[in-house]
Amino acid sequence: MAVRDFYAITGPQPLLPRWALGNWWSRYHPYSASEYTGLMDRFSAEGMPFSVAVIDMDWHWVELANGHGSGWTGFSWNTDLFPDPDAFLDGLHERGLKVSLNLHPADGVRSFEDAYPALARRLGRDPESGEVIEFAVADPEFMAAYFDTVLHPMEDAGVYFWWLDWQQGTASALPGLDPLWLLNHAHYFDLAREGKRPLTFSRYAGPGSHRYPVGFSGDTVTSWASLDFQPYFTATASNIGYGWWSHDIGGHMFGTRDDEMVARWFQLGTFSPINRLHSTASPFMGKEPWMFGVEARTVMTEALRLRHRLVPYLYTMNEVAHRTGTPLVRPLYHADPREETVFSSLNTFLFGTELLVAPVTTARDRRTLRAATTAWLPEGTWVDFFDGTPYSGGRFVTLHRTLERYPVLARVGAIVPLVGGEDLSTTNPSALTVRVFAGADGAFTLYEDDDAAAPVCARTPLAWDQASGTFTIAPVEGDAAVLPQGRSWTLELVGVAPVEAASHPGSYDAATGTLRVEVGAVDPAVGATVRLAAPPAPFVPDADARLFALITQLQVGYPDKHALWAFLSQNPDPARRVAGLAALPIAEDIKPVIAEVLLARL
């Protein structure tokens, strides 16, 4: 494939640190140290996990005395807000957070900066002169001194990586050299100097930028139109090899307050390469879920929690992207290059090797309480990730979802490992839940390591055999020392008719066709096998139960509800239901929602 050929020329996407795949908190706001740590504590108390703390430009001095220029550039902690920066950083580390600070370095290092005297002496200048030390990105001597004298002390104190928000210019002393390109390159390799896995957070600087992840798209407008652009924009970035992309989840600026829209954006963030919340300097635009209504707040919280539960899957895809040149998020036409996908399903994307996402980017219908999104499903059978509904592929489908549900589908045979239990940190988890979508054989190799630049890794092959109803956890390949001792496993087998496991205790959920099997602790040197009591039969959802629940929720007159239910009750044959639905005297926006239930499995 063309993208892999591109990587062969330019080099692969690097491995991201595991913690980078969790939730990032970012906001343009002049936090104080106590305010920021208090916010992190509230997130924790509310069950909203975060792994990265991004602190915008107000960490440094921004209101400068006359003669010093603008406050965009700064390298010294604002001690009015952060009186003890080392203690502040230590507190964030104790809370399990990695820290990034915003940098706009274009205005150079000025005399009020803490590092100015040392930097001046290092460069052979008089510290008493007060002259600005220009930011000379093309000067190797300056750049070495800049890193050693200005940034490394803050990194030693606990700043893990930098947000390179260049912004003020594209010119340098070397004609044709964009400072952003060299900054990305220099920062990335400088952070690797002591053997840790490096990371940058910056803007795109042209082809080859994938070598310096993570990127961000700039300030997004808070609107449905902007939300609708993000899936297409993010997925097509993989066409230039740029797989680790971030945008301002929830919208950054302007626009209109719309709780439903922001909740949908949070859901998209869960299934984005990097999930970074952000907003501009406005007291009204924060993305704290408790700033929104109860319904939206609940959805946002669940989206944040699901993101952290997905980290075992995401981290495996991180390694797959690095090793095979297959970005996490790809346009659907990468796997199914036909006219329907290239021209008519641009927002639908592949999320790793196992999942397909059809984002919701429009408001829900007032009567049905559901938003609609149309996507092409490739050939085969696809299963709703959340409720087990099977869909026949090889066609366009219109998916209708209430706010608490998002259109994510897995092809039968898919295997998705998730964090089990309540520890939603981003470390290698002590409990795993593996969701297996029955209906075809499947295989997945879970990748884990020690997060080092030269990682010690463990691979755990997982396999589902459809004919025999057997799930296998094979012995670990590699070094099992990187895994938690006594890890417990749970199998969630989705898409099966009522069945029991012969080998382990379990329970069955008839609403979603899911058998949950408690496998327990597994010796990584031995593995384990789960066997069903009988070969699995496919799950057939109770259409009438789902239709009745749907009709109950409809925001329409009760006579219409009775008429619709009477029609369905008097016509139990699916073909007669489909044939008669079009002529039924009910609101037109209701009919497609009913038809989705009737036609999900052609």
N, C-alpha and C positions, 0 to 999 in steps of 0.2 A: 504494500500500500504506500501511497505517496508520502504520508506523514512519517512512516518508518524510514523511508529513503532519506527524508529530510533530517531525521535524527542521526542517521548513519553519517551524514556530512557534518552536522553541527554538534553532535553529542546528545546524550539522552536528557530527559527530565531528571533532576536529582531526587533522591529520597527525601521527603519532608520528615521533620521530627514528628513523632506520634501526637504530641500535644497540639500541634498546629491544626489537627483535624477536628478538634473540639470547637466550642463556641468562643468567639472573640467579642469582648466588649470594647466599644470605642464610641466616644462622643466628644464633640468640640464644645468644651465647657470648662470653666476655670475651677476645677475641683480643688479642694483642700485635701491634705492627707487623711484627715479624720473622715471627711465626707466620702472619699473614695473607698477607704477600707470599710466604712459603714455600709456603703452600697454593696460591696462584695459579700459582706456578712448577711445582708438581707436577701440577696440572690440565693445564697446557700440555705438560709432558713425557709425560703419559699420553694426549695427544690428545683432551682434553675441553675444548672451546671455551666461553669465557664472555665476555660483553660488558658486564655490569653487576655492580658490587660493591656490595651493600647491607650496611651495617654497622649492627647493631642498637644498642640504647641504651648498651652498655658502652663506646662510643667516648668518652662523657663521664663525669664523676665521678658515681658512684651511691652510694657510701658516704659520707654527709655527717655533718658535726659536728652535735652537738645544737643544736636551735633552727633548723635550716635546712629541716626538713621531709623529705619523701620524696626518694628518688633518681631518681624517674621523669623529672623535668624536669631538663634540663641543656643548656648551650650552650658549655661549655669542654672542650677535649680533655683526656682523662685522660693526663697526661704520664708517669705510671708505665708505662702500656701503650704510649703513642705519644709517645716523647720528642721527636721531630721531626715534627710532623704534616705540614708542608709537604713534607718529603722523602718521607714515606709516600705522600702523594697523588701526588707526581711519579712515584714508582715504579709506582703503579697505572696512571697515564696512559701511561707507557712500555710497559706490558704490554697496552695497548689497551682499558683498562677505564674506563667512566664510573662515578662514585661517588655514592652516596646515603647520607645519614646519617639515623638515626631521630630524630624529635622528638616529645616529649610536653610541649608548652609551657604546660600549664594552670596550673602553680604559679608562673609568672612568672619574672622575672630577679632573682636573689638576690645578696647582697653578695659572695659568693665567686667569682662569674662574672668572667671576664676582661673582658667588655664592660660590666660594671656601671658603672664610673665614667663612661665616655663616654656611656652611655645616660642615666644620671642627669643629667649636665650638659645633654644634648640636651633633656631634658624639664623643665629648670629645677629640678632637685632637688639636694639636698646629697649628694654621693657619700660623705661621712663619716657620714651618718646610719645607714647599714646597713639602712634600711627596704626591705622587698621592693617591687619595682616590679611591681605586679599586671599580669597579662596581660589587657589590655583590648582584645579583638578588635573591639569596636564603636567604638573611639576612633580615628579616622583619624590623629590626631597621634601616638598611641602606635605604631600599625602602621607608619607611615612611618619613625619612629625605630628601631623594632625591625628592620625590614628593612635599613635603611642601616647601623646601628651593630653589630648582632649577627650577621646572616646574610650580608650582602654580603661582608665580609672573608673569610669561609670559602669563599664561592663564588669569590672572586677567587683563592683559594689552590688551588681545584680541585674543590670539591664542586659537582657539576652540578645535583642536585635533591635534594628532601627527602622523607623518608617521614613523612607527617603522621599520626602515631598518637595522635590526640587522647585518647580513652579515659577521661579523668577527669571529664568532665561535658558536659552539653548546654545549660547555661544561660549567658546573657550579660547585660550591662547593658541591652541592648535587648530588651524582651519579645518572645518568639516567634522570636528569632534563634538558630539553632543555630550555635555557633562553628565546627563542622566545615565547614558550608557556606561561610561567609565565608573561612575559612582556605584551602579548596580554591581558591576564586575568586582570592583575593589572591595566593597563591603562584604560581598558574599565570600570571597576567599580570605579576607582578613578574619572573619568570624570563625573560619575553620582552622585558625592558626594553632590552637591548643588541642586539637583532636575532637572538638565537639561538632555536631552536625549543624551546618550553617543555615541561616534563613535570612532573607531580606523581605521587605514589604515596600513595594515601589510601583511606579507607573511603567507602562510598556514603552520600551525604547527601540523597537524594531525587531526584525527577524533575528532569532537567536536568543531573545530575552527569556525564553523558557529555562535557560540555564541558571537563572537567578530568581527563583520563586520566593515570595508570592507576589502576584500583580494585583492592581486594583484599577477600576475603570474610571475613577474620577467621581465627581459629585452628582448623584442621581437626583432627579426631580421626583417629588412625592406625588405620583399620579398613576392611574391604571395604565395609561399609555406607556409610561416608563417601565412599569412592572412587566408589561407585555413584551417589551424589547429585551429584557434581561435574559430569558432562556435562550433565545436565538443568538444573542450576542455572546453569551458564555459558551454555548456549545460550538459555535463556529470558530471560536478562538483556537480550538484544537486543530483546525485546518492549517494553522501556522505553527503547530506544535505547542501552543501555549495553554497547558492544561490546568495549571493551578491559579485560578482566577478568583478575585474577590470583588464584590460590589457592595454598595451601601444598603444592607438589608433594611427594608422598611422605608427607604427613601431618605435623602439627605436634606433637601431644601425645597422651598416654594411649595406649590401644590396645595392640597386640601386635606384636612383631617378626615380619615375614613377608616374606622376600626376594622371593617371587613377586609379592606385592601391591605392594611399592614399585617393582619393575621395571615392572609394568603402569601404575603412576602416572606414572613417567618417560615411558612411551610416550604416555599421555594428554597429558602436558605438551608433548610435541613438537607435538601438534595442538590446543593451547590458544591463546587470544589472546596471553597473556604466559606465558612459561615461567620461573617463579620457584621455585627450590628453597628450602625453609625447614624449620626444626625448632626445638624448644624447648631450654631450657638443660639438657640432659642429655648426659652423655658417651656414652650408648648410642644416641642418636637422630640423629646426624649423617647427612647424605645423600651423603657422599663415596662414590662407587661402590666403592672398594677396601675399604670396611667390610663389603661383602656377599660372598656366595659367587661363585665364578667364573662360573657361568651368569648370575646376575642382574647381576653387574658388567659382563659383556660386553654384555648387553642395554641397560643404562643408558648405557654409553659410546656405543653406536650411536645411541641415542635423542638424546643431546646433540649428536652430530655431524650427524645428520639435520636437527635443528632449524636449525642454522646453514646447512646446504646449502639449506634451504627459504627462506632470507631473500629471494632475488629474487622468488619467488612471493608471500611474505608482504608485502613492501614494495609490490608492485603492488596487492595487496588492501587495504593501508593506504590507498592513494590512491583506490581504488574506493570504499571505505567513506566516505571524506571527501567525494568528489565525488557519489556516487549515493545515499548513505544505505543501503548494503547492508553490514551488519556482517560481519566475517570469519567468525564462528561464528554459525550460525542454526539453529533447529529445522527438522527436515525438512519440517514442514508449511508453512513459508514458501514452498517451491517445489512442494509436492504436498499441498495442503490437503484431505485426505480422512480418513475415520474411522480408517483403518489407521495413519496417521501421527500424528494428533492424540492418540489414546488408546492405541495399542499399540506405538509405536516412539519413546518419549519420549527415550531416551538417544542415539539416532542423530542426527547433526547434519551440516550442510553446512559444509565448511571452504573458504571462498572460493567462487569460481564454478566450480571444476573438480573438487572432491573431496567425497566422502562418507565419514564416519567412523562406525563402529559399535563403540564402546569395549568393551573387555573389563573387566568389573568383578566377576568371580567367579573362584574358583580353578579350575585345570585338573583334569581327570579323572585319577585315578591310573593307569588302564589305557591310556587313549589319549594321555596327555601333552598334551592339548589342552583349552583352555577354549572355551566356546561362548557366542555372543551372537547373538540373533535380531533382525533388522532388516527393515523394509520397503524394498524397492528400487523406486523409481519406474520407469515404463515405459522400455524401451530396453535396451541392452546395457551392462553395467558390467564393468570390468576391474580385477582385483587390482593395486594399485599396485606390489607387490613381486615377484610371481611370474607375472603375466600371465594368470592364470586368468579366463576370461570367464564372466559370470553373466547370465542372462536376468532382466529386471526385470518390474515389474507383479505382484509377489508378495512374500511373506515368505520370507526365506532364513535358515537357521541356519549361521553361519560358525564353523568350528572352527580354532583357531590354537595352534600351539606357542608357547612363551614368546618365541622370537626373531622371531615374526611378529605383526603387528597388522592388524586389519581396516580397511583403507583402500582405497576403490574410486574409480575414475575412470570417468565416462561416456565411451563411445567419442567421439572427436573432441576430448577434453580435451588441453590443452597446459600443461605445468607446467615452468617454468624453474627450474633449480637451480644452485648454485655448483658449478663443475667444479674439478678439481685438489685440492690439499691446503691451500690458503689458506682457512681457515674463519673469517676475520675477518668483520665485517659491513659492510665497505666495498663499493662497487661492484666486483664481481669481475673479475679479469683473464681468467677462464675460465668459460664457461657450458656446462652440459649441459641440453638441453631434452628432456624426456620427452613424447612424443606418443603418444596412445593411438589406434591406427588403428581404422577401422571406420566412420567418418563424417567429414565435413568439420569442421574446427575453426579457430578464430581466437583469438588472445590478443595483447594489446598490453602488452609489458613496459614498466613505468614505473621510471625512475631519476632522481635529482636530486642536488643538492649538499648536501642536508640543512639548508639554511638556512630561516629563518622565511618568507622570500619566495623560494621555490626557483627555481633555474634547472634545467629538466627536459629529459629526453630520453625519447621514446617510440619503441619498436621494435616495429612490427607483425609478428607471426608468424602463419603460416597453413599449414594442411595440406589438400591437395586429395586426397580419397580415390580418386576415379576415375582420376586420372592418376598417383597415387603421387608427388606433388610437395610438398616442404616449402620454404617461402619465408621468408627473413629480409629484410624490406623495408628500404629506407633509413631512417635515423633521422629522426624528426620532432622538431624542437626543436634544442637545443644539444648537439651530440656532445662538446663539450669536457668535460662532466662524466663521460664514460666513459673507462676505461683505454685507452691506446693499444695496438694490437696484440692486442686481446682475441681469444681462440680460442673456437671453438664446437664442440660435439659434439651430434649428434642421436641420441637413443635412441627408436627407433620400436617401440612395444610392441604386440603382438597381430597379428603378421603371420606367415604361413607363410614357409618359407625363401625369401629373395630377396636380391638384391644391389643396391647403389646403382650407377647408371651413371656418376654424376658425381664420386664421391669414394670413397676407400678405406673399407672397413668390415668388420665381422665379425658373425656371427650366433650367437645363443645359442638352441639348440633347446629348452632346458628351460623358458625363459620366453617364447619367441616374440618375441625382441627383436633388432632390427637396430641395431647401433651404428655410426654413420657419423662419421668424423673430418672435420669441415668445415674446420677450421683458422682462421686469422686472416681476419676479414671487415672490409672497409672500410665504416664506418658510413654513408658517403655513397652507397654503391653497393648494399650488401646482398649476398645470395647465394641460390642455389637448389640444392636437393638433389633429384635425380631418380632414381627407382628404375628398374631395368632392365626391369621388367615391372609391370603393374598389381598391387597387393597383394591377396593372398588371405588370408582370416582364419586366425588361428592356431588349431589344434586340438590341445590338450594331449594328450600320450600318457597316456591314462587308466590303462593297465596299469602303466606305469612308476611313476606316482604312487601307485597302489594298492599295488604291491609295496613301495615305500619306506614307505608308511604302515603296512602290516601288519608289516614288519620292526621298526618302532619300538614296536608295541603291547606293553604289559607284561602279557602273558597267556601261558597255556600253549602250548607248541609244537604240540600236537595241534589246538588251536583255530586257530592260524595256518595249519596245513596244510589243515584243513577249509575255511576261508574262501578260501584261494587256489585250492583245487581247485574249489570252487563257481564262482568267477569265471572260472577257466580253461575250465571245461566249458560255460560260458554266456557266450559273447562278445557276444551280442546285448544292447544296453543295456536294452531293455524287459524281457527275461527276468531280467537281473540285478536290476533294481529290484523286479520282481514276487516274486522268490524270496528277497530279502534279509530280508523281515519274518519269514519262517518258519524262517530258518536258526538252528540251535541254538547261538548264540553270545551272549555278554553283551549286554544291551540297550543299554548305553552306547556300544558299538562301532558299532552299526548306523547311527546318524545321521552319524557321521564318514565312513563308506563312502558313504552316500547323498549327501552333499554333493558328492563327486567325480563320482558318477554323474549327478547332477541339476543340476550347475552351469549347463549350457547346455541348457535344455529344448528 
